[in-house]
Amino acid sequence: MPSGGARARSGPPPDPNALRRDRPSDQKAWTHLPAAGREGDPPPWPLARPKKRELVLWADEWKRPQALMWEARGQALEVALYVRATALAESPKAIASDRALVLRLMDDLGVSSGGLAKNRWVIDDARREEPGPVAAKPARDRSQLLELVVDNTG
């Protein structure tokens, strides 16, 4: 195992509302996905001999907002492997590594909240009419924070 240095999943995921925006890694734009998700039929199942449960999951997954990005990136095979792993992980005979694989695939495909952040995707609120920039948190006045730290004589 290598020692030192950054790992693929080390540290907190990116935050579109972070106070500090001057890091080079923060310059990449966030992609806004419509909450309504992808419309239309799912792509053809790319693996051999699908089970009924896999086809149900497959159709459901392709309705997600993230499916727009999967389609644009040609990730049907990755999604099919995720669906197959999910169906296996649902089984009472599944072992821990089956379920761990599903969690890793969720992150890679942006299905989990951490995966959304890692991919820099934001699912827009369905009540908004137009996607816009992610609202930034109000900046804190550092002088007030210093006063709180210094003025602890009370």
Secondary structure as UniProt FT lines:
FT   TURN            8..9
FT   TURN            16..17
FT   HELIX           24..27
FT   STRAND          31..33
FT   TURN            35..36
FT   HELIX           52..61
FT   TURN            62..63
FT   TURN            65..66
FT   HELIX           67..73
FT   HELIX           76..90
FT   TURN            92..93
FT   HELIX           96..109
FT   HELIX           113..119
FT   STRAND          121..123
FT   TURN            126..127
FT   HELIX           142..150
//
